[in-house]
């Protein structure tokens, strides 16, 4: 409707009406990116994070934080494209993302995202249901020549769901929205389901191989608190720690932490 109205003479759309329709378009566009069985093995994805007050808050209050462009470490994330601006249907001002991974044992990601191995890696299980206005998709990787050639053909994908080839080791899956900064999650096994949240729960938390000893009691308390809210039939959160492998000095292995 908006695209056709632009081409017709003597048709004016009030800004409030334009903004409302544009917002609905972005919600429905996002809703097309739904969970499927190929996104993650056994429904599990991994988040490498520093262990700070923001991470603790997200764990204890059961939500996923979506970062803005300014908070991302790659300067060409959510790039400026000629077909995405204040007058286009895709609204570039509000999109935010959360990056998760299918790679649960990456030295580089432990170093880059988990406070140089002093942080944690959280494993989330996803049941597949996402609220309206929140999408999820695997990231495509391409060299900058191919991206530049296709930037005006696949605008939304180039803007939000494609990264340069150098990042391919991350095996990223992205949760995104232009409606919210955080999205809560809980297990939909309850009889009354809150469809405003993601059907998900935390499977495990892994401590980096340099995780500070003086913070281990805190993380154990967090895990015990999460488990105390699980029903008897629900799996408990497993606490693990990373260490340099005895059989391979160049690799990490994980073992369970005694609670």
PyMOL commands that set and color helices and strands:
alter all, ss='L'
color gray80, all
select helices_A, chain A and resi 2-7+15-31+41-43+53-61+69-71+107-113+144-150+155-160+165-170+213-228
alter helices_A, ss='H'
color red, helices_A
select strands_A, chain A and resi 44-49+63-65+96-101+120-126+135-138+140-142+162-164+172-177+182-186+198-207+238-244+252-256
alter strands_A, ss='S'
color yellow, strands_A
deselect
rebuild
show_as cartoon
